[in-house]
Amino acid sequence: MPKDDGNGGGSRAAKKRAKKRRQQLEQEQHQQQQQEQQQNKQKRLKHHILVEKEQQQEQEQENGELLGCEAAVAVAVHATDSLEACSGEVNLKVGLERSILKKGMVGKGGEISTNVCTDDLDLKPKSGFKLGKKAGLDLRSTPLREIMFPNDPDRSEEGDNLDSIYQISELSTEERARLLLESILSPANINAETFYDEYFERKPLLVQHSSSTKDGDRNNQNQHVARHQSRFDGLLSIDNIRRDLVEKKLRYGCDINVTRYSDVGGGDKRKITLDPPPLDSNNNDNDGENNGHVMADPVDVWSNFDDAGCTIRLLRPHVTNDCLYSLLGMLEHEFGCMVGSNAYLTPAASQGFAPHYDNVDVFVIQFEGTKEWTVYAPPPPATGPDSSRWHPRPGAIDTYPLPRDSSEDFTEENVRNNMTPYLTTTLGPGDVLYLPRGWTHQAKSCGVKHSLHLTVSVMQNWAWADLLEDIMPQALDAAVNSETSSLLREGLPRNFLGYMGIMHEQDGRGDTGGDNKGNGAAKESGSYGPGMPDCIKSLVDDVIKGKKKAGIAAKAGKTGNGGKNTDADRLKEWARRKKRVRRMQESFHAEAERRIARICREATSLVTAACDQMGKRFLSERQPIIPPTSAREKTLLGEEGANGIAIMATIRPDSMVRLVRPGVARLAIEDGMAVVYHCADNSRAFGENLISPIEFEVDDAPAIESILTTVEPDGWMRVSDLVHGTMEDKVEIVKALHVEGILAVKPYV
């Protein structure tokens, strides 16, 4: 604003100009809002029309019918006419051509295709095979790289999927993550919903290519097999491992293991690890940066592999492999928890590990060679009120108590005598085996070639128990220190140890004193139960014998002891005491339950805060933000800066912003401050970088929340629309978040 000339004239003129500019800006903003409303209205109408079309197509496909060209054009004309009626500005001819070409209704050679453009669709990630259908993909034969890297310059430009690959690049991160999972599962004709409902945490799933084809054509069948076997090409190979051993300086114990499963004598087999031990901290060769882990010598590693039949296990292959890093990062968006990986390279006819079960769910992805797997059914759950949880639907097998720790190695004798094989199968390239945690397994390479597979692990320490482990100590502390109730600070009942504890436990077992309905034969045979002390059992025996003698004497016309029975009186006294003890035990349990209920009420109020803690943990454990993979993302995010995200020079009030990818940042309120946690600075190696939060004033929280909840595919927030006091503060908040690499920014159009 111009400075005052000293007499106030300049100031008044400046104020008039400023007022005029404000009015113009408000008018422009009003026009922009009207345009946006009109565009949104058109998008909603497009979406409604396309959804109706898709439902009609699916219904006709179920009936074995196909849409004709006339029907496709009619749908396009209907969509265009509807848009024209809405906006009054759409040219029918241009709109018709754009609708037909862009939606992919006419394919190569004039044939009809059912591909649907995703530009204007608000697709939900839980859409079964619909995402694949809308992208025009046969997920069973589409390489995973084309889903993860739709704009990969190394990808061949030949083939029929170019239009579909373009449409994959237009999907949101969560949609592409769902598409990735369904592509992995697709040969089994299992979509994500079926997998989660019937297999996840319940039973194994084998994903293999079906050897049958509809027309029985051998050439066609061979093509399908070849596509299936090559669908994981480019992710990991033995050549990648050879190169990394030379170039990446892998270290034993943190990057690589060398093991074998061999006979140790007496017919017993054990897993033997050949890793050299870490160097002592005083050793001159210890650089201090890798905790003394010895660098792997490629010559030694390959000698053990070729000559000793050892398995090479890569403990974190995603650290040096961009494809695996993107695979894990994408699956983290699908599962919402940390995803890890190990790779196993095993020589022909060898086994590297003993039978065991894991504390994580794993997807075994076979890359090269073949491997025979044997999976053993876990023991059925103990009977009880929760036992029905483990077989909730007809035909489901009895499952297991979801172990929180991995097992020790089992011996062959353990397996032979105590386990029942559930599944025996051979995995080849392109095959996948899903194993829930707790299922014992072992694998051996077969054939004359090495075997290479990847295990992708999910759900590590991600159970209700982990959430409650954070809640319950805090709930107990809150209940104990409550200012409104002293319930948990009250003293324990006097002399409660005289009637509580296992030595006083009754639970109705062996209670014969007050029950005359029992089986007399059982009493006479000494079946009193564990609840009755030996001295009382002896006394009962004496009373029973005394009653028998008294009955015999009465029949003979004799009486004894003046009609008195001292043993019977003692027995009655014991029964009265037992009843009194039971009342005191019940009272103690009731008081304990009152206090436990108080803790549970406190725990319920802490659930939201505990979820924030789990969210912070996930952000600290997950992979760093996946760099942009499509041309559209690279335009919005740039290719420079942290994690491939460009830092724009200026942020303007009319700039449009959103979170770069869903779930990569989280807002919390701590100690009167608004704190943003994010994973942009994470390392690919687990726990290598500590999470570094950003602190804001608490009154910045509403604006930050608006930004972090604005996500792809269509969500954008204009900086000037943020809820805050001044425009300067709005811009500064966006700058602070953008410089961390967690915001996508584009100019307003």
C-alpha positions in Angstrom: 0.0 0.0 0.0 1.4 3.5 -0.9 2.7 5.6 2.0 0.9 8.8 3.2 2.2 12.0 1.6 1.9 13.9 4.8 -1.4 15.6 4.3 -3.6 12.5 4.2 -4.5 12.9 0.5 -2.3 10.0 -0.6 -3.7 7.8 2.2 -7.4 8.5 1.1 -6.6 7.8 -2.5 -4.8 4.6 -1.5 -7.8 3.6 0.6 -10.1 4.1 -2.3 -7.9 2.1 -4.6 -7.6 -0.7 -2.0 -11.4 -0.7 -1.5 -11.9 -1.0 -5.3 -9.4 -3.8 -5.5 -11.1 -5.7 -2.7 -14.5 -5.3 -4.4 -13.0 -6.6 -7.7 -11.4 -9.5 -5.9 -14.7 -10.4 -4.1 -16.5 -10.2 -7.4 -13.9 -12.5 -9.1 -14.1 -14.9 -6.2 -17.9 -14.9 -6.4 -17.7 -15.7 -10.1 -15.1 -18.4 -9.5 -17.4 -20.0 -6.9 -20.3 -20.0 -9.3 -18.1 -21.6 -12.0 -17.0 -24.2 -9.5 -20.6 -25.0 -8.5 -21.6 -25.3 -12.1 -18.6 -27.6 -12.8 -19.3 -29.7 -9.7 -23.0 -30.0 -10.8 -21.8 -31.2 -14.3 -19.4 -33.7 -12.7 -22.1 -35.1 -10.4 -24.4 -35.6 -13.4 -21.6 -37.3 -15.4 -20.9 -39.6 -12.5 -24.6 -40.5 -12.1 -24.9 -41.3 -15.8 -21.8 -43.4 -15.9 -22.7 -45.3 -12.8 -26.1 -46.1 -14.4 -24.3 -47.2 -17.6 -21.9 -49.4 -15.6 -24.8 -51.1 -13.7 -26.6 -51.7 -17.0 -23.4 -53.3 -18.5 -22.8 -55.5 -15.5 -26.4 -56.8 -15.6 -26.2 -57.6 -19.3 -22.8 -59.3 -18.8 -24.3 -61.5 -16.2 -27.0 -62.6 -18.6 -24.3 -63.4 -21.3 -25.1 -60.4 -23.4 -22.9 -57.6 -24.8 -23.7 -54.0 -25.5 -23.9 -53.1 -29.2 -22.3 -50.1 -30.8 -25.7 -48.4 -31.2 -26.3 -48.8 -27.4 -22.8 -47.3 -26.6 -23.4 -44.4 -28.9 -26.9 -43.9 -27.4 -25.4 -43.8 -23.9 -22.9 -41.2 -25.1 -25.6 -39.1 -26.7 -27.7 -39.3 -23.6 -24.7 -38.2 -21.5 -24.0 -35.3 -23.8 -27.6 -34.2 -24.1 -27.9 -34.2 -20.3 -24.8 -32.1 -20.0 -26.1 -29.7 -22.6 -29.3 -29.4 -20.7 -27.3 -28.6 -17.6 -24.8 -26.1 -18.9 -26.4 -24.8 -22.1 -22.9 -24.5 -23.5 -22.0 -28.1 -24.7 -21.9 -28.7 -28.4 -23.6 -32.0 -29.2 -21.2 -33.1 -31.9 -18.0 -32.3 -30.1 -19.4 -33.7 -26.9 -20.4 -36.9 -28.6 -16.9 -37.4 -30.1 -15.2 -36.6 -26.8 -17.5 -39.0 -24.9 -16.9 -41.9 -27.2 -13.2 -41.5 -27.6 -12.3 -40.5 -24.0 -14.5 -43.2 -22.4 -12.9 -45.8 -24.7 -16.2 -47.1 -26.0 -14.7 -47.6 -29.5 -11.5 -49.7 -29.4 -8.9 -50.6 -32.1 -10.5 -51.6 -35.4 -13.8 -50.0 -34.5 -14.7 -52.7 -31.9 -16.7 -51.9 -28.8 -14.9 -51.7 -25.5 -16.3 -51.2 -22.0 -13.4 -49.2 -20.7 -14.6 -46.2 -18.6 -12.5 -43.1 -18.1 -11.9 -42.3 -14.4 -11.3 -38.6 -14.8 -14.7 -37.6 -13.4 -15.4 -40.7 -11.2 -15.3 -40.7 -7.5 -14.2 -44.3 -7.2 -14.2 -46.0 -3.9 -11.3 -48.3 -3.1 -13.5 -51.2 -2.0 -15.0 -51.8 -5.4 -14.1 -55.4 -6.1 -12.9 -56.0 -9.6 -14.7 -52.8 -10.8 -11.4 -50.8 -10.8 -9.8 -53.3 -13.1 -12.9 -53.4 -15.3 -13.0 -49.6 -15.5 -9.3 -49.5 -16.5 -10.0 -52.2 -19.0 -7.4 -54.6 -17.5 -7.2 -58.3 -17.2 -5.6 -58.3 -13.8 -4.6 -61.9 -14.1 -2.1 -61.1 -16.8 -1.2 -57.4 -16.2 2.3 -57.0 -14.8 2.5 -55.5 -11.4 5.0 -52.9 -12.6 2.3 -51.4 -14.9 0.1 -50.7 -11.9 2.9 -49.4 -9.7 4.6 -47.4 -12.5 2.0 -46.6 -15.2 4.3 -44.1 -16.8 7.5 -46.2 -16.6 9.7 -45.1 -19.6 11.2 -48.6 -19.7 7.8 -50.2 -20.4 7.2 -51.4 -23.9 4.9 -49.2 -26.0 3.5 -52.4 -27.6 0.4 -54.2 -26.5 -3.3 -53.5 -26.0 -3.2 -51.9 -22.6 -1.9 -48.4 -23.4 -5.3 -46.7 -22.9 -5.8 -48.7 -19.8 -2.4 -47.8 -18.4 -3.2 -44.2 -18.9 -6.4 -44.7 -16.9 -4.4 -46.4 -14.1 -2.3 -43.3 -13.8 -5.4 -41.3 -13.2 -6.5 -43.4 -10.3 -6.0 -42.1 -6.8 -3.4 -43.7 -4.5 -6.0 -45.7 -2.5 -7.6 -46.9 -5.7 -4.3 -48.0 -7.1 -3.4 -49.8 -3.9 -6.7 -51.7 -4.0 -6.0 -52.5 -7.7 -2.5 -53.8 -6.7 -3.9 -56.2 -4.1 -6.5 -57.5 -6.4 -3.9 -58.0 -9.2 -1.9 -60.1 -6.8 -5.0 -62.2 -5.9 -6.6 -62.2 -9.4 -5.5 -65.7 -10.7 -7.6 -67.2 -7.9 -10.6 -65.1 -9.0 -10.7 -63.6 -5.5 -11.5 -59.9 -5.1 -10.5 -57.9 -2.0 -13.9 -58.1 -0.3 -13.9 -61.9 -0.6 -10.3 -62.1 0.6 -11.0 -60.0 3.7 -14.3 -61.8 4.5 -13.2 -65.4 4.0 -9.4 -65.7 4.2 -7.7 -62.8 6.0 -6.6 -63.9 9.5 -8.6 -67.2 9.0 -7.0 -69.6 6.5 -4.4 -69.9 3.7 -5.2 -68.9 0.2 -3.4 -70.4 -2.8 -3.2 -68.2 -5.9 -2.2 -70.1 -9.0 -2.9 -70.0 -12.7 -5.8 -72.2 -13.9 -4.6 -74.6 -16.5 -7.9 -74.7 -18.4 -9.2 -72.3 -21.1 -12.6 -71.9 -22.5 -11.8 -72.9 -26.0 -9.2 -75.4 -25.1 -6.7 -73.8 -27.6 -3.2 -74.9 -26.6 -1.5 -71.8 -28.0 -3.9 -69.6 -26.2 -3.3 -71.5 -23.0 0.4 -71.2 -23.4 0.1 -67.5 -23.8 -2.0 -67.3 -20.6 0.6 -69.3 -18.7 3.5 -67.2 -20.0 1.7 -64.0 -18.9 1.0 -65.4 -15.5 4.6 -66.5 -15.0 5.9 -63.0 -16.1 3.5 -60.9 -14.1 6.1 -60.2 -11.4 8.9 -59.6 -13.8 11.1 -56.6 -13.0 10.5 -56.6 -9.3 13.4 -58.8 -8.1 15.8 -61.3 -9.7 19.0 -63.2 -8.8 20.8 -60.6 -11.0 19.5 -57.8 -8.7 20.9 -59.7 -5.7 24.3 -60.2 -7.3 24.5 -56.5 -8.2 23.4 -55.3 -4.7 26.0 -57.6 -3.0 28.7 -55.8 -5.0 27.4 -52.2 -5.0 25.3 -51.8 -1.8 27.7 -53.1 0.8 25.1 -55.4 2.5 25.8 -56.4 6.1 25.2 -59.6 7.9 22.4 -59.4 10.5 20.8 -56.3 9.2 20.7 -56.7 5.4 21.5 -60.4 4.8 21.5 -63.9 6.4 23.1 -67.1 5.1 21.4 -70.2 6.5 20.8 -73.9 5.8 18.6 -76.6 7.3 20.7 -79.7 7.6 21.2 -82.9 9.5 23.1 -82.4 12.8 23.3 -86.0 13.7 21.0 -88.6 15.1 18.5 -88.0 12.3 17.7 -84.5 13.7 17.8 -81.4 11.5 18.4 -77.8 12.6 18.6 -74.4 11.0 22.2 -73.2 11.0 23.1 -69.6 10.4 26.5 -68.9 9.0 26.6 -65.1 9.7 29.8 -63.9 11.3 29.1 -62.3 14.7 29.0 -58.5 15.0 32.4 -56.8 15.6 33.2 -55.7 19.1 32.9 -51.9 19.7 36.7 -51.7 20.3 37.5 -53.4 17.0 39.2 -51.1 14.5 37.0 -52.4 11.6 33.9 -51.3 13.4 32.7 -48.1 11.8 30.1 -47.5 14.6 27.3 -46.7 12.1 26.1 -50.3 11.6 26.3 -51.7 15.2 29.4 -53.7 14.3 27.6 -55.7 11.6 30.1 -57.3 9.3 30.0 -56.4 5.6 29.1 -59.4 3.4 31.8 -60.6 1.0 30.1 -61.5 -2.3 32.6 -64.3 -2.9 31.9 -65.9 0.5 28.1 -65.5 0.0 28.0 -67.2 -3.4 30.4 -69.9 -2.2 28.0 -70.8 0.6 25.1 -70.7 -1.9 26.7 -72.8 -4.7 28.8 -75.2 -2.7 27.1 -75.6 0.7 23.5 -75.3 -0.4 22.8 -72.3 1.8 19.8 -70.0 1.5 20.4 -66.3 1.1 17.8 -64.2 3.0 17.6 -60.5 2.3 16.2 -58.9 5.5 15.0 -55.6 4.0 15.3 -55.8 0.2 13.1 -52.8 -0.3 15.9 -50.6 1.1 17.9 -51.0 -2.1 15.1 -51.9 -4.5 12.8 -49.1 -5.8 10.2 -51.6 -7.1 9.8 -53.4 -3.8 9.8 -50.0 -1.9 6.9 -48.8 -4.0 5.1 -52.2 -3.6 5.3 -52.0 0.2 4.4 -48.3 0.2 1.3 -49.0 -1.9 0.2 -51.9 0.2 0.5 -49.8 3.3 -2.2 -47.6 1.9 -4.3 -50.7 1.5 -3.8 -52.4 4.9 -3.3 -49.2 7.0 -0.4 -50.7 8.9 3.4 -51.2 8.4 4.3 -53.6 5.6 7.7 -55.4 5.6 9.5 -57.8 3.3 12.1 -60.5 3.2 13.5 -62.2 0.1 14.7 -65.9 0.0 17.1 -67.2 -2.6 17.5 -71.0 -2.2 19.7 -73.4 -4.3 18.0 -76.3 -6.1 16.8 -79.1 -3.9 17.6 -77.3 -0.7 15.8 -76.0 2.4 17.0 -73.0 4.4 14.6 -72.9 7.4 13.1 -75.3 9.9 9.3 -75.6 10.3 7.9 -72.7 12.2 5.0 -70.2 12.4 5.2 -66.4 12.3 3.5 -63.6 14.2 2.7 -61.8 11.0 0.4 -62.5 8.0 2.5 -63.1 4.9 2.1 -63.1 1.2 4.6 -65.5 -0.5 5.3 -64.2 -4.0 7.3 -66.6 -6.2 9.6 -64.9 -8.7 12.0 -67.6 -10.0 12.2 -71.4 -9.9 9.8 -73.6 -8.0 9.4 -74.4 -4.3 7.3 -77.0 -2.5 5.4 -75.7 0.5 3.8 -77.7 3.3 1.4 -75.9 5.6 0.1 -77.4 8.8 -3.3 -76.7 10.4 -3.0 -75.1 13.8 -4.7 -76.7 16.8 -8.4 -75.9 17.1 -9.3 -73.2 19.7 -10.2 -74.1 23.2 -13.9 -74.4 23.8 -15.6 -71.5 25.5 -17.9 -68.5 24.9 -15.6 -67.1 22.2 -14.9 -70.3 20.4 -17.5 -69.6 17.7 -15.5 -66.6 16.7 -13.0 -68.9 14.9 -15.5 -70.6 12.6 -18.1 -67.9 11.9 -19.5 -69.4 8.7 -20.4 -72.8 7.4 -17.5 -74.7 5.9 -14.8 -72.5 7.6 -12.1 -74.5 9.3 -11.2 -74.2 12.9 -8.5 -71.6 13.2 -6.2 -70.5 15.9 -5.6 -68.0 18.7 -3.6 -65.6 16.4 -0.2 -65.8 18.2 1.6 -62.5 19.1 5.0 -64.1 19.0 6.7 -66.3 16.3 7.4 -69.9 17.3 10.7 -71.5 17.9 11.9 -73.9 15.2 10.1 -77.2 15.3 11.9 -80.5 14.9 10.9 -83.1 12.4 9.6 -85.2 15.2 7.4 -82.3 16.5 5.9 -82.0 13.1 5.4 -85.7 12.5 3.8 -86.5 15.8 1.8 -83.3 16.5 0.8 -81.6 13.3 -1.6 -82.4 10.4 -0.7 -81.2 6.9 -3.4 -78.8 5.7 -1.9 -77.9 2.3 1.0 -79.2 0.1 1.7 -77.3 -3.1 4.4 -76.3 -5.4 4.7 -72.6 -6.2 6.1 -71.4 -9.6 6.7 -68.0 -11.0 3.6 -65.8 -10.7 2.1 -67.9 -7.9 1.2 -66.5 -4.5 0.5 -68.1 -1.1 -1.2 -66.2 1.7 -0.5 -67.5 5.2 -2.2 -66.1 8.3 0.0 -65.8 11.4 0.1 -69.0 13.4 0.1 -71.4 10.5 3.2 -73.6 10.7 5.0 -74.0 7.3 8.2 -75.3 5.7 9.4 -75.0 2.1 12.0 -76.7 0.0 13.2 -75.8 -3.5 12.6 -78.4 -6.2 13.7 -79.0 -9.7 17.2 -78.2 -11.1 17.0 -74.4 -10.7 17.3 -72.1 -7.7 14.1 -70.6 -6.1 13.6 -66.9 -5.4 10.5 -65.7 -3.5 9.5 -62.6 -1.6 7.5 -62.6 1.6 5.4 -59.5 2.2 4.3 -59.2 5.9 1.4 -57.3 7.4 -0.3 -56.9 10.8 2.8 -57.1 13.0 1.9 -56.0 16.5 -1.3 -54.4 15.1 -4.0 -56.1 17.1 -6.6 -55.0 19.6 -4.2 -56.1 22.3 -1.7 -53.5 21.1 -4.3 -50.7 21.3 -5.4 -51.8 24.8 -1.8 -52.1 26.0 -1.6 -48.3 25.5 -5.1 -47.6 27.0 -5.3 -49.7 30.1 -2.3 -48.3 32.0 -3.5 -44.8 31.4 -7.0 -45.7 32.4 -5.8 -47.3 35.6 -3.7 -44.2 36.4 -6.7 -41.9 35.6 -9.1 -43.9 37.8 -6.6 -44.0 40.7 -6.0 -40.3 40.6 -9.6 -39.3 40.1 -10.6 -36.1 42.0 -14.2 -37.1 42.0 -13.9 -40.7 43.2 -11.7 -42.5 45.8 -13.1 -45.9 44.8 -9.7 -47.3 43.8 -7.9 -45.6 46.7 -10.0 -47.4 49.3 -8.3 -50.0 51.4 -8.8 -53.7 50.8 -11.2 -55.6 53.0 -9.7 -56.7 56.4 -8.2 -60.2 56.4 -9.3 -60.9 52.8 -6.4 -63.3 52.5 -8.2 -65.6 54.9 -10.9 -66.4 52.3 -9.4 -65.4 48.9 -6.8 -67.2 46.9 -6.5 -70.6 45.2 -6.4 -72.4 48.5 -9.8 -71.1 49.4 -11.3 -71.4 45.9 -14.6 -73.3 45.8 -16.5 -72.5 42.7 -19.0 -75.2 43.6 -16.5 -78.0 43.1 -16.7 -80.8 45.7 -19.5 -79.0 47.6 -21.3 -81.9 49.2 -22.1 -80.4 52.5 -25.3 -78.6 51.5 -26.4 -80.7 48.6 -28.3 -83.9 49.3 -29.2 -84.4 45.6 -25.9 -85.9 44.6 -25.2 -89.4 43.6 -24.8 -91.4 46.8 -22.7 -94.0 45.0 -20.3 -91.2 43.9 -20.1 -90.0 47.5 -19.4 -93.4 48.8 -16.7 -94.0 46.2 -14.9 -90.8 47.4 -15.7 -88.5 44.4 -15.7 -85.3 46.4 -13.9 -83.0 44.0 -10.8 -80.9 44.5 -12.6 -78.3 46.6 -12.9 -80.4 49.8 -9.9 -80.6 52.1 -8.6 -84.1 52.8 -9.5 -83.9 56.5 -13.1 -83.1 55.6 -13.2 -86.0 53.1 -12.1 -88.3 55.9 -14.7 -86.9 58.2 -17.4 -87.4 55.5 -16.3 -91.0 55.1 -16.6 -91.5 58.9 -20.1 -89.9 59.0 -21.2 -92.2 56.1 -19.9 -95.2 57.9 -21.5 -94.0 61.2 -24.9 -93.6 59.5 -24.6 -97.1 58.1 -23.7 -98.5 61.5 -26.6 -96.5 63.1 -29.0 -97.9 60.5 -27.9 -101.5 61.2 -28.2 -100.9 64.9 -31.7 -99.4 64.6 -32.8 -102.4 62.7 -31.4 -104.6 65.5 -33.3 -102.5 68.1 -30.1 -100.9 69.5 -29.2 -97.3 70.0 -25.7 -95.8 70.5 -24.1 -92.7 71.9 -27.4 -91.4 73.3 -28.7 -90.4 69.9 -25.8 -88.0 69.3 -23.5 -87.9 66.2 -20.5 -85.8 66.9 -19.0 -86.3 63.4 -22.2 -85.2 61.8 -22.2 -82.0 63.8 -18.7 -81.3 62.8 -19.6 -81.8 59.2 -22.6 -79.3 59.5 -20.3 -76.7 61.1 -17.8 -77.1 58.2 -20.7 -76.6 55.7 -21.8 -73.4 57.5 -18.3 -72.0 57.4 -18.0 -72.9 53.8 -21.2 -71.1 53.0 -20.0 -68.0 54.9 -16.7 -68.0 53.0 -18.5 -68.2 49.7 -20.6 -65.1 50.6 -17.4 -63.2 51.5 -15.8 -64.3 48.2 -18.8 -63.2 46.2 -18.8 -59.9 47.9 -15.1 -59.4 47.2 -15.6 -60.3 43.5 -18.4 -57.8 43.3 -16.3 -55.0 44.8 -13.4 -55.9 42.4 -15.8 -55.8 39.5 -17.1 -52.3 40.5 -13.5 -51.0 40.4 -12.7 -52.8 37.1 -15.8 -51.3 35.6 -14.6 -47.9 36.7 -11.2 -48.5 34.9 -13.1 -49.7 31.8 -15.1 -46.4 31.8 -11.9 -44.5 31.9 -10.5 -46.7 29.2 -13.4 -46.0 26.9 -12.8 -42.3 27.2 -9.2 -42.8 26.1 -9.8 -44.8 22.9 -9.5 -41.7 20.6 -6.2 -40.6 22.2 -4.9 -44.2 21.9 -5.8 -44.3 18.3 -3.8 -41.2 17.8 -0.8 -42.9 19.4 -1.3 -45.9 17.1 -1.4 -43.4 14.2 1.9 -41.8 15.3 3.5 -45.3 15.6 2.3 -46.2 12.1 3.7 -42.9 10.7 7.1 -43.6 12.4 7.2 -47.2 11.0 5.9 -46.9 7.4 7.8 -46.3 4.2 8.5 -42.7 3.2 6.1 -41.0 0.8 5.9 -42.8 -2.6 7.3 -40.4 -5.2 5.0 -39.3 -8.1 4.5 -42.1 -10.6 2.2 -40.5 -13.2 2.6 -37.5 -15.5 -0.3 -35.8 -13.7 1.4 -36.3 -10.3 4.7 -35.1 -11.6 3.0 -31.9 -12.9 1.4 -31.3 -9.5 4.1 -32.4 -7.2 7.3 -32.0 -9.3 10.3 -34.3 -9.3 12.8 -32.4 -7.1 13.0 -31.9 -3.4 12.3 -34.3 -0.5 11.0 -37.7 -1.7 10.6 -36.4 -5.2 8.2 -33.7 -4.1 9.1 -30.2 -5.5 9.1 -27.2 -3.2 7.3 -24.3 -5.0 8.8 -20.9 -4.7 5.6 -19.0 -3.7 2.3 -19.8 -2.1 -0.5 -17.5 -3.0 -4.0 -16.9 -1.5 -5.5 -18.4 -4.6 -3.2 -21.5 -4.6 -4.9 -24.9 -4.4 -3.5 -27.4 -1.8 -4.1 -30.9 -0.6 -2.3 -33.7 1.3 0.2 -35.2 -1.1 -1.1 -38.8 -0.4 -3.8 -40.0 2.0 -2.7 -40.9 5.5 0.9 -39.6 5.3 0.3 -36.9 8.0 -1.7 -36.7 11.2 -2.8 -33.9 13.5 -2.7 -34.2 17.3 -3.2 -31.8 20.2 -0.4 -32.2 22.8 0.4 -29.9 25.7 -1.7 -27.1 24.3 0.0 -27.2 20.8 -1.2 -28.4 17.4 1.4 -31.1 16.4 1.6 -32.5 12.9 3.3 -35.9 12.5 4.3 -37.2 9.0 6.4 -39.8 7.3 8.1 -37.7 4.7 11.5 -37.9 6.5 11.3 -41.7 7.1 13.9 -44.1 6.0 13.2 -47.2 4.0 15.0 -49.1 6.8 12.8 -49.7 9.8 13.4 -47.3 12.7 16.5 -45.7 11.1 15.1 -42.1 11.3 13.2 -40.8 14.3 9.9 -39.1 13.4 10.2 -35.3 13.6 6.8 -33.5 14.3 6.0 -29.9 13.4 4.4 -27.7 16.1 1.9 -25.0 15.6 -0.2 -22.8 17.8 -3.4 -24.5 18.8 -5.6 -21.9 17.0 -4.0 -23.1 13.8 -5.6 -26.6 14.3 -8.8 -26.0 12.3 -6.9 -24.8 9.2 -4.4 -27.7 9.5 -7.2 -30.2 9.9 -8.9 -28.9 6.7 -5.7 -29.4 4.7 -4.8 -32.8 6.0 -8.3 -34.2 5.3 -8.3 -32.8 1.8 -7.0 -35.7 -0.4 -7.1 -37.0 -3.9 -8.6 -37.7 -6.3 -10.7 -34.5 -6.5 -10.2 -32.7 -3.3 -8.5 -29.3 -3.3 -8.5 -26.5 -0.8 -7.9 -22.9 -1.7 -5.5 -21.2 0.7 -7.9 -18.2 1.0 -10.7 -20.6 2.1 -8.9 -21.9 5.2 -10.4 -21.2 8.5 -8.1 -18.7 10.2 -7.8 -15.1 11.2 -5.5 -13.5 8.6 -4.4 -14.3 5.1 -0.8 -14.0 6.2 -1.3 -16.8 8.8 -3.1 -19.0 6.2 -0.2 -18.7 3.7 2.4 -19.3 6.5 0.7 -22.5 7.6 0.6 -23.8 4.0 4.3 -22.9 3.5 5.3 -24.7 6.7 3.6 -27.9 5.6 4.6 -27.7 2.0 8.3 -27.3 2.8 8.1 -30.6 4.7 7.1 -32.3 1.4 3.6 -33.4 2.5 1.4 -31.0 0.4 0.6 -30.9 -3.3 0.1 -27.4 -4.6 -1.2 -26.1 -7.9 -2.3 -22.6 -9.1 -6.0 -21.9 -9.2 -7.4 -22.2 -12.7 
